[in-house]
Amino acid sequence: MHTIEAEYLVVGAGAMGMAFIDTLITETDARVVLVDRYHQPGGHWTTAYPFVRLHQPSAFYGVNSVKLGSDTVDQIGWNEGLYELATAGEVCAYYDHVMRRQFLPTGRVSYFPMSEYRGLHDGKGRFTTLAGADYAVDVARRVVDATYMRVMVPSMRPPPYPLAAGVECIAPNDLPRLAARERYVIVGAGKTGIDTCLWLLGQGIAPDRLTWIMPRDSWLLDRATLQPGSLFADRIKAVFAAQVRAITDAESVDDLFCRLEDAGALLRIDPAIRPTMYRCATVTGAELEQLRRIADVVRMGHVLRIDADKMVLDGGAVAIDHRAALYVDCTADGAEKRPATPIFDAGRITLQSVRGCQQVFSAALVAHVEATYPDDTVKNQLCVPLPHPDTDLDWLRITQAYYRNQLHWLDDPDLTAWLSATRLDIFGHLMGSLLASASAKPRVRDRIVSMAKSALSASATKLDQLMLDSVAV
């Protein structure tokens, strides 16, 4: 048994674990042991399908101290005119660079890939390496669970429904390696399903050769409203102001979604169908046009099984000859809605989102709060976890909770300053652009912050009321 001493034992070298460590070792002199079961850092990115790209600009992703990408605007493709989106290969190479060029040279990070964490025994964190060596970590401060959010992609497990003999059902990873098929059946309507549909259309597959199994329609975000830099600042401010107005003026939940759609804050694929899902997926206007080309959309619930001549779903059966069809399983829950648990708890940190669907920013903020504030009560007040969204009403829930969190942060001038300078914080970029010109005029800055706090507080209160009214109906 080998024994190591460290202030922190971090379990999981995925996006959240890497963002946490980066901020922690930047702001403290802590020693960290990092244990991960994969062969390289990056978590689910190491097994993702090859054509996946970020759904947000590279500028907001990764770790805080190292820029991802080159801050360029795409000149071609369906993301044309917007900031670049890193590919899976670029993300994996980026995390490998961060590990080898940033973390390990400090001498304060010990990294153990291909290792299995065994939990705490006799007060020490235990893990076993691929070679069979057993380690015990004497943790002076905390064990950090960076695996709680349980990111799952299709390549990590078989399809969750039975398949008849001869039925060909693959994960999206296998698509680029296979010969063309007469028909493609895409099962799942989340980010992976969207990516797969767009990839097939981008390869020139005619939309009438696609069948899209869509258990629920989803509200989508316009990626143009989630952009860094001065080029998009005015548009983002306008959409944020319109979102606040929509919340303020809404008379019901249905009315709110209509107003948000009119304001450009939310989009949907079929204007005739009211979405009941929200998972933070983003699209551009061009991508939305492409998705609307797919006419054969099956809205009969989830797939229960696939027989040789038909699919059986919650709402009935659809005849499909398996000899002509390739099924692409896109049903893995990439962002599972896990129960919230206190982030700071005695000798443990459980990494979770503190802003909806911004996991890497959340992990960096948790590390900053850990490094800066004195006790767990204060830390948990600043870092209230937000479970990932799933239903349309979850848009209200996470927006309300995020506004409440943001109000706590704006009450702290030092934290506000940290946020405005943080590369990973979308809202911080907005606040930074609002406050920068007033940096020499504290009263003007105070007035801007006061106006933001007033708008956030009123919106959070209104969202509370709308959610209560929706339950009462």
C-alpha positions as CSV (number, residue, x, y, z in Angstrom):
1,M,0.0,0.0,0.0
2,H,1.4,3.4,-1.1
3,T,0.5,6.4,1.0
4,I,0.3,10.0,-0.4
5,E,-0.5,13.2,1.5
6,A,-2.5,16.0,-0.1
7,E,-5.0,18.7,0.8
8,Y,-7.5,17.5,-1.8
9,L,-8.4,14.2,-3.4
10,V,-10.4,14.8,-6.6
11,V,-12.2,11.9,-8.1
12,G,-12.9,12.4,-11.8
13,A,-10.8,14.2,-14.5
14,G,-13.8,15.3,-16.6
15,A,-14.7,18.9,-17.4
16,M,-15.9,19.7,-13.9
17,G,-12.9,18.1,-12.1
18,M,-10.4,19.9,-14.4
19,A,-12.1,23.3,-14.0
20,F,-12.1,22.9,-10.2
21,I,-8.5,21.9,-9.9
22,D,-7.4,24.7,-12.3
23,T,-8.9,27.4,-10.1
24,L,-7.9,25.8,-6.9
25,I,-4.2,25.5,-7.7
26,T,-4.2,29.0,-9.3
27,E,-5.6,30.6,-6.1
28,T,-4.0,28.4,-3.4
29,D,-0.8,26.4,-2.8
30,A,-2.8,23.2,-2.3
31,R,-1.6,19.8,-3.3
32,V,-4.0,17.7,-5.2
33,V,-4.3,14.0,-6.0
34,L,-6.5,13.4,-9.1
35,V,-7.9,9.9,-9.7
36,D,-9.7,9.0,-12.9
37,R,-10.8,5.7,-14.6
38,Y,-10.1,6.9,-18.2
39,H,-6.7,6.9,-19.9
40,Q,-6.7,10.7,-20.4
41,P,-8.4,13.7,-18.9
42,G,-11.7,14.9,-20.4
43,G,-14.3,12.5,-19.0
44,H,-17.1,11.7,-21.5
45,W,-15.3,13.6,-24.2
46,T,-12.8,10.7,-24.5
47,T,-15.7,8.4,-25.7
48,A,-17.9,10.9,-27.5
49,Y,-18.9,10.5,-31.1
50,P,-16.3,12.0,-33.5
51,F,-18.6,14.7,-35.1
52,V,-19.7,16.2,-31.8
53,R,-19.0,19.8,-31.1
54,L,-19.6,22.1,-28.2
55,H,-23.1,23.6,-28.1
56,Q,-21.6,26.8,-26.7
57,P,-18.7,28.9,-27.9
58,S,-15.2,27.5,-27.0
59,A,-14.6,30.8,-25.3
60,F,-16.8,29.8,-22.4
61,Y,-15.5,26.2,-22.0
62,G,-12.6,24.4,-20.4
63,V,-10.6,25.7,-17.5
64,N,-10.4,29.3,-16.5
65,S,-6.6,29.9,-16.9
66,V,-6.2,28.5,-20.4
67,K,-8.1,29.7,-23.5
68,L,-9.8,27.0,-25.6
69,G,-9.7,27.8,-29.3
70,S,-8.5,30.9,-31.0
71,D,-11.5,33.3,-30.5
72,T,-12.4,33.2,-34.1
73,V,-15.7,33.6,-35.8
74,D,-16.8,30.7,-38.1
75,Q,-16.8,31.8,-41.8
76,I,-18.5,28.7,-43.2
77,G,-21.1,26.1,-42.2
78,W,-24.3,26.4,-40.1
79,N,-22.5,28.2,-37.3
80,E,-21.3,30.9,-39.7
81,G,-21.0,34.3,-38.1
82,L,-20.8,32.9,-34.6
83,Y,-17.8,32.0,-32.5
84,E,-16.1,28.7,-33.0
85,L,-17.3,25.4,-31.4
86,A,-14.5,23.0,-30.5
87,T,-14.7,19.4,-31.8
88,A,-14.3,16.4,-29.5
89,G,-10.7,16.0,-30.7
90,E,-9.9,19.6,-29.9
91,V,-11.4,19.3,-26.5
92,C,-9.5,16.1,-25.7
93,A,-6.2,17.6,-26.9
94,Y,-7.0,20.8,-24.9
95,Y,-7.4,18.8,-21.6
96,D,-4.3,16.8,-22.3
97,H,-2.4,20.1,-22.8
98,V,-3.8,21.5,-19.6
99,M,-2.7,18.5,-17.7
100,R,0.8,18.3,-19.1
101,R,1.6,22.0,-19.4
102,Q,-0.4,23.5,-16.5
103,F,-1.1,21.0,-13.8
104,L,1.8,18.6,-13.6
105,P,4.6,21.2,-13.9
106,T,3.4,22.8,-10.7
107,G,4.6,19.7,-8.8
108,R,1.4,20.0,-6.7
109,V,-0.9,17.8,-8.8
110,S,-0.5,14.0,-8.8
111,Y,-2.5,12.4,-11.6
112,F,-3.5,8.7,-11.7
113,P,-5.4,7.8,-14.9
114,M,-6.8,4.3,-15.4
115,S,-7.4,4.0,-11.7
116,E,-10.5,3.0,-9.7
117,Y,-11.5,5.0,-6.6
118,R,-12.5,2.7,-3.8
119,G,-13.9,5.2,-1.3
120,L,-12.8,6.2,2.2
121,H,-11.4,3.6,4.6
122,D,-10.0,4.5,7.9
123,G,-10.1,8.1,7.0
124,K,-8.0,7.7,3.9
125,G,-9.1,7.8,0.2
126,R,-8.3,4.5,-1.5
127,F,-7.8,3.7,-5.1
128,T,-6.3,1.0,-7.3
129,T,-4.3,1.6,-10.5
130,L,-4.5,-0.5,-13.7
131,A,-1.3,-2.2,-12.7
132,G,-2.9,-3.3,-9.4
133,A,-1.1,-1.0,-7.1
134,D,-3.1,0.2,-4.1
135,Y,-2.9,3.7,-2.8
136,A,-4.1,5.5,0.3
137,V,-4.5,9.3,0.3
138,D,-4.2,11.1,3.6
139,V,-6.5,14.0,2.8
140,A,-6.0,17.1,4.9
141,R,-8.9,19.1,3.5
142,R,-11.5,17.5,1.3
143,V,-12.4,14.7,-1.0
144,V,-13.9,16.2,-4.2
145,D,-16.5,14.2,-6.1
146,A,-16.4,15.4,-9.7
147,T,-18.5,12.4,-10.9
148,Y,-21.8,13.1,-9.2
149,M,-23.4,14.6,-12.3
150,R,-23.0,11.3,-14.1
151,V,-22.6,12.4,-17.7
152,M,-23.6,9.5,-20.0
153,V,-23.2,9.2,-23.8
154,P,-24.5,6.4,-26.0
155,S,-21.2,4.7,-26.4
156,M,-21.1,4.0,-22.7
157,R,-23.9,1.6,-22.7
158,P,-26.1,-0.6,-25.0
159,P,-29.5,0.6,-26.2
160,P,-32.0,0.5,-23.4
161,Y,-34.7,-1.4,-25.4
162,P,-34.7,-5.0,-26.7
163,L,-33.7,-5.6,-30.4
164,A,-34.9,-8.4,-32.6
165,A,-32.3,-10.6,-34.3
166,G,-30.9,-8.9,-37.3
167,V,-31.8,-5.3,-36.2
168,E,-28.8,-3.0,-36.6
169,C,-28.7,-0.4,-33.9
170,I,-25.5,1.6,-33.3
171,A,-24.2,4.5,-31.2
172,P,-23.5,7.7,-33.2
173,N,-19.7,6.9,-32.8
174,D,-20.1,4.2,-35.5
175,L,-21.9,6.3,-38.1
176,P,-18.8,7.7,-39.9
177,R,-17.4,4.1,-40.3
178,L,-20.4,2.5,-41.9
179,A,-21.6,2.4,-45.5
180,A,-24.7,4.3,-46.5
181,R,-28.1,2.9,-45.7
182,E,-31.5,3.4,-47.3
183,R,-33.0,4.7,-44.1
184,Y,-31.7,6.1,-40.9
185,V,-33.8,6.1,-37.8
186,I,-32.6,8.5,-35.1
187,V,-33.9,7.6,-31.7
188,G,-33.9,10.5,-29.3
189,A,-34.5,14.2,-29.5
190,G,-31.9,15.7,-27.1
191,K,-28.5,17.2,-28.1
192,T,-27.1,13.9,-29.4
193,G,-30.2,13.4,-31.6
194,I,-29.9,16.9,-32.9
195,D,-26.2,16.5,-33.6
196,T,-26.8,13.2,-35.4
197,C,-29.6,14.6,-37.6
198,L,-27.5,17.6,-38.6
199,W,-24.4,15.4,-39.3
200,L,-26.4,13.2,-41.7
201,L,-28.0,16.1,-43.4
202,G,-24.5,17.7,-43.7
203,Q,-23.3,14.6,-45.4
204,G,-25.9,15.1,-48.1
205,I,-28.4,12.5,-46.9
206,A,-31.8,13.6,-48.2
207,P,-34.2,14.4,-45.3
208,D,-36.8,12.0,-46.6
209,R,-34.4,9.2,-45.8
210,L,-34.5,10.1,-42.1
211,T,-37.0,9.1,-39.4
212,W,-36.7,11.0,-36.2
213,I,-38.1,9.4,-33.0
214,M,-39.0,12.4,-30.9
215,P,-40.5,11.3,-27.5
216,R,-40.8,15.0,-26.5
217,D,-40.3,18.3,-28.4
218,S,-37.8,20.6,-26.8
219,W,-37.4,24.3,-26.2
220,L,-34.0,25.3,-27.7
221,L,-31.7,28.2,-27.1
222,D,-30.6,30.5,-29.9
223,R,-26.8,30.2,-29.9
224,A,-26.5,33.7,-31.2
225,T,-27.6,34.9,-27.7
226,L,-24.7,33.0,-26.0
227,Q,-21.7,34.7,-27.6
228,P,-18.6,36.4,-26.1
229,G,-17.1,39.7,-27.0
230,S,-18.2,43.2,-28.0
231,L,-19.5,42.0,-31.4
232,F,-22.6,40.5,-29.8
233,A,-22.8,42.5,-26.6
234,D,-25.7,44.7,-27.7
235,R,-27.8,41.8,-28.9
236,I,-27.2,39.8,-25.7
237,K,-28.1,42.7,-23.5
238,A,-31.3,43.2,-25.6
239,V,-32.3,39.5,-25.3
240,F,-31.6,39.5,-21.5
241,A,-33.7,42.6,-21.1
242,A,-36.5,41.1,-23.2
243,Q,-36.3,37.9,-21.1
244,V,-36.8,40.0,-17.9
245,R,-39.7,41.8,-19.5
246,A,-41.3,38.6,-20.6
247,I,-41.1,37.2,-17.0
248,T,-42.5,40.5,-15.6
249,D,-45.4,40.7,-18.0
250,A,-46.3,37.0,-18.2
251,E,-49.8,36.1,-17.0
252,S,-49.2,32.4,-17.0
253,V,-46.6,29.8,-17.8
254,D,-47.9,29.3,-21.3
255,D,-48.0,33.1,-21.8
256,L,-44.4,33.3,-20.6
257,F,-43.1,30.8,-23.1
258,C,-44.9,32.6,-25.9
259,R,-43.3,35.9,-24.8
260,L,-39.8,34.2,-24.5
261,E,-40.2,32.8,-28.0
262,D,-41.3,36.2,-29.4
263,A,-38.2,37.7,-27.7
264,G,-35.9,35.2,-29.3
265,A,-34.9,33.7,-26.0
266,L,-36.3,30.3,-26.9
267,L,-36.8,28.4,-30.1
268,R,-38.7,25.3,-31.2
269,I,-38.5,23.0,-34.2
270,D,-42.2,22.7,-35.0
271,P,-44.2,26.0,-34.4
272,A,-47.4,23.9,-34.2
273,I,-46.3,21.8,-31.2
274,R,-45.8,23.1,-27.7
275,P,-42.5,21.7,-26.3
276,T,-42.6,19.9,-23.0
277,M,-38.8,19.4,-22.7
278,Y,-35.9,21.8,-22.0
279,R,-32.3,20.4,-21.9
280,C,-30.2,23.6,-22.7
281,A,-29.6,22.5,-26.3
282,T,-28.6,25.3,-28.6
283,V,-29.0,25.8,-32.4
284,T,-28.4,28.5,-34.9
285,G,-31.1,29.7,-37.3
286,A,-29.5,27.8,-40.1
287,E,-29.4,24.6,-38.0
288,L,-33.1,25.1,-37.1
289,E,-34.0,25.4,-40.8
290,Q,-32.2,22.1,-41.5
291,L,-33.9,20.2,-38.7
292,R,-37.3,21.4,-40.0
293,R,-36.6,19.7,-43.3
294,I,-37.1,16.3,-41.6
295,A,-40.7,15.5,-42.2
296,D,-40.9,11.9,-40.8
297,V,-40.9,12.8,-37.1
298,V,-42.5,10.1,-34.9
299,R,-44.1,11.6,-31.7
300,M,-45.4,8.5,-30.0
301,G,-43.3,8.4,-26.9
302,H,-40.3,6.3,-26.1
303,V,-39.2,3.2,-27.9
304,L,-40.1,0.0,-26.0
305,R,-38.6,-2.5,-28.4
306,I,-37.6,-2.9,-32.0
307,D,-39.0,-5.9,-33.9
308,A,-37.9,-7.1,-37.3
309,D,-40.8,-5.3,-39.0
310,K,-41.7,-2.5,-36.6
311,M,-40.9,-0.3,-33.7
312,V,-43.1,-0.5,-30.7
313,L,-43.4,2.8,-28.7
314,D,-45.4,4.0,-25.8
315,G,-48.2,5.2,-28.1
316,G,-48.3,2.3,-30.6
317,A,-46.2,0.7,-33.4
318,V,-44.6,2.0,-36.6
319,A,-43.8,-0.3,-39.4
320,I,-40.2,-0.3,-40.5
321,D,-38.3,-3.1,-42.4
322,H,-35.1,-3.6,-40.4
323,R,-33.3,-4.8,-43.6
324,A,-33.4,-1.3,-45.0
325,A,-33.0,0.7,-41.8
326,L,-30.1,1.6,-39.5
327,Y,-31.1,2.7,-36.1
328,V,-28.9,5.3,-34.3
329,D,-29.4,5.2,-30.5
330,C,-29.2,8.8,-29.1
331,T,-31.1,8.2,-25.9
332,A,-28.3,8.3,-23.3
333,D,-29.0,10.9,-20.6
334,G,-26.0,13.2,-21.2
335,A,-27.1,15.5,-18.4
336,E,-29.0,13.5,-15.9
337,K,-31.4,15.4,-13.5
338,R,-29.8,14.3,-10.2
339,P,-31.1,15.4,-6.8
340,A,-29.4,18.4,-5.3
341,T,-27.1,17.8,-2.3
342,P,-25.1,20.3,-0.3
343,I,-21.9,21.1,-2.2
344,F,-19.8,21.7,0.9
345,D,-20.2,19.0,3.6
346,A,-17.6,18.4,6.3
347,G,-14.6,16.8,4.5
348,R,-16.3,16.6,1.1
349,I,-17.2,18.7,-1.9
350,T,-19.8,17.4,-4.3
351,L,-19.5,19.3,-7.6
352,Q,-22.8,20.4,-9.1
353,S,-24.0,23.2,-11.3
354,V,-24.8,26.5,-9.6
355,R,-25.9,28.0,-12.9
356,G,-28.1,26.1,-15.2
357,C,-26.1,23.9,-17.7
358,Q,-22.8,25.8,-17.0
359,Q,-20.9,23.0,-15.4
360,V,-17.4,24.2,-15.9
361,F,-18.1,27.7,-14.7
362,S,-19.9,26.2,-11.7
363,A,-16.9,24.0,-10.8
364,A,-14.5,27.0,-11.1
365,L,-16.7,29.1,-8.9
366,V,-17.0,26.3,-6.3
367,A,-13.2,26.2,-6.2
368,H,-12.9,29.9,-5.8
369,V,-15.4,29.9,-3.0
370,E,-13.6,27.0,-1.3
371,A,-10.3,29.0,-1.5
372,T,-11.8,32.3,-0.4
373,Y,-14.5,31.9,2.2
374,P,-14.1,30.8,5.9
375,D,-16.9,28.3,6.6
376,D,-19.3,25.9,4.9
377,T,-22.4,27.8,5.8
378,V,-21.3,30.8,3.9
379,K,-20.0,28.6,1.1
380,N,-23.3,26.7,0.7
381,Q,-25.2,30.0,0.7
382,L,-23.1,31.2,-2.2
383,C,-23.2,27.8,-4.1
384,V,-26.8,26.5,-4.2
385,P,-26.9,23.5,-6.5
386,L,-29.2,23.5,-9.5
387,P,-30.2,20.1,-10.9
388,H,-30.1,19.8,-14.6
389,P,-33.3,20.7,-16.4
390,D,-35.5,18.1,-18.1
391,T,-39.1,19.5,-18.5
392,D,-40.3,22.9,-19.8
393,L,-41.1,24.0,-16.3
394,D,-37.5,23.4,-15.3
395,W,-36.6,26.4,-17.4
396,L,-38.5,28.5,-14.8
397,R,-36.9,26.5,-11.9
398,I,-33.3,26.9,-12.9
399,T,-33.8,30.5,-14.1
400,Q,-35.3,31.4,-10.8
401,A,-32.6,29.6,-8.8
402,Y,-29.9,31.2,-10.9
403,Y,-31.3,34.7,-10.3
404,R,-31.3,34.0,-6.6
405,N,-27.7,32.8,-6.7
406,Q,-26.7,35.8,-8.8
407,L,-28.2,38.1,-6.2
408,H,-26.0,36.5,-3.5
409,W,-23.0,37.0,-5.7
410,L,-23.8,40.6,-6.5
411,D,-24.0,41.4,-2.8
412,D,-20.3,40.6,-2.5
413,P,-18.1,43.2,-4.4
414,D,-15.1,41.0,-4.4
415,L,-17.0,38.1,-5.8
416,T,-18.6,40.3,-8.4
417,A,-15.2,41.5,-9.5
418,W,-14.0,37.9,-9.7
419,L,-17.0,36.9,-11.8
420,S,-16.6,39.8,-14.2
421,A,-13.0,38.7,-15.0
422,T,-13.8,35.0,-15.3
423,R,-13.5,33.6,-18.8
424,L,-16.0,30.9,-18.2
425,D,-18.8,33.1,-17.0
426,I,-21.3,34.2,-19.7
427,F,-23.2,36.6,-17.4
428,G,-19.8,37.9,-16.1
429,H,-18.9,39.0,-19.6
430,L,-22.2,40.9,-19.8
431,M,-21.7,42.5,-16.4
432,G,-18.1,43.3,-17.2
433,S,-19.1,45.1,-20.4
434,L,-21.7,47.1,-18.5
435,L,-19.3,48.0,-15.7
436,A,-16.0,48.6,-17.6
437,S,-16.8,52.1,-18.9
438,A,-17.9,53.1,-15.4
439,S,-14.8,51.8,-13.6
440,A,-13.6,55.3,-12.6
441,K,-17.1,56.2,-11.3
442,P,-18.1,54.1,-8.3
443,R,-21.5,55.7,-8.0
444,V,-22.3,54.8,-11.6
445,R,-21.1,51.2,-11.1
446,D,-23.2,50.9,-7.9
447,R,-26.3,52.2,-9.8
448,I,-25.8,49.6,-12.5
449,V,-25.3,46.8,-10.0
450,S,-28.4,48.0,-8.1
451,M,-30.5,48.0,-11.3
452,A,-29.3,44.5,-12.1
453,K,-30.2,43.3,-8.6
454,S,-33.6,44.9,-8.7
455,A,-34.4,43.2,-12.1
456,L,-33.2,39.8,-10.9
457,S,-35.0,40.0,-7.6
458,A,-38.3,41.0,-9.2
459,S,-37.9,38.3,-11.9
460,A,-37.2,35.6,-9.3
461,T,-40.2,36.6,-7.3
462,K,-42.4,36.5,-10.4
463,L,-41.1,33.1,-11.4
464,D,-41.9,31.8,-8.0
465,Q,-45.5,33.0,-8.5
466,L,-45.8,31.5,-12.0
467,M,-44.6,28.1,-10.7
468,L,-47.0,28.2,-7.8
469,D,-49.9,29.1,-10.2
470,S,-48.9,26.2,-12.6
471,V,-49.1,23.7,-9.7
472,A,-52.5,25.1,-8.6
473,V,-54.1,24.8,-12.1
